[in-house]
Amino acid sequence: MPKIVDHDRRRVELVEATWRIIARLGLDAATMREVAAEAGFANGALKPYFPTKDDLLQATFNYVFSRTNGRAEVAVRGLSGIEGLRAFCREILPLDEERLAEARVVIPFWQAAMHDPAKAAYNVAAMAQWRDELRDRLVESGVRGEGQCDAGAESLLTFMIGAQVVAVVDGGANSAASLLLQLDSILSGLLPTG
C-alpha cells in the first residue's frame, strides 16, 4: 500500500528545517541538500514542493512573518491603547531565542530583497501591514494627527528592525530588559501627556 503523504505538512516541515538552518548557520548553509537532511528526507524530496531554492527561501520568510503576526495577534487579544501597542512591539523585538532566530532569517531576506524586485515588493507589503497596525494602535493610544501617527509608526518600526539587526550582529549590545526600556522611552515620547 503506498504511503499517504500530507503535502501541506511536508511543506511546513521543509520550511521549518530551512528556518532552523538559517537561524543556526546562516543563509548560505541552507542548501537544498542540507534542508533535506535537516528535515530527515532524501535530497530529491524538496523538488516537488519547492522547485528552486529561491521558492524555498520565499516560503521560509512567509512562514517567519506569519509566525510573528500570529504571535502578535494572540499577544494583543483583549488589549487596547498603549498596552496593545506595547504588546504588539514586544512580539517583533528580539527578546528571546525564538524572536532572535526569526531576525536571523529575515535579515538575509532583506539583503536579497535589495536586488530582487519580487522580494522587495513582498517586504514592502509586509512592512506596510506592520505600519498600519502601529498607526492604528497609536491612534487608539491617543496620539493625535495623521502626521504624528505616521511618524510614530515609522519610529517604532525603525527601532524594532534596528533592534533585530543589532541583536544578530552584536548580540551582547542589548538585553531584553534594555530593549523594553528603550521601547517604553520611545512610547512615552509619542504619547500625549496629561
Secondary structure, 3 states (H helix, E strand, C coil): CCCCCCHHHHHHHHHHHHHHHHHHHCHHHCCHHHHHHHHCCCHHHHCCCCCCHHHHHHHHHHHHHHHHHHHHHHHHCCCCHHHHHHHHHHHHCCCCHHHHHHHHHHHHHHHHHCCCHHHHHHHHHHHHHHHHHHHHHHHHCCCCCHHHHHHHHHHHHHHHHHHHHHHHHCCCCCCHHHHHHHHHHHHHHHCCCC
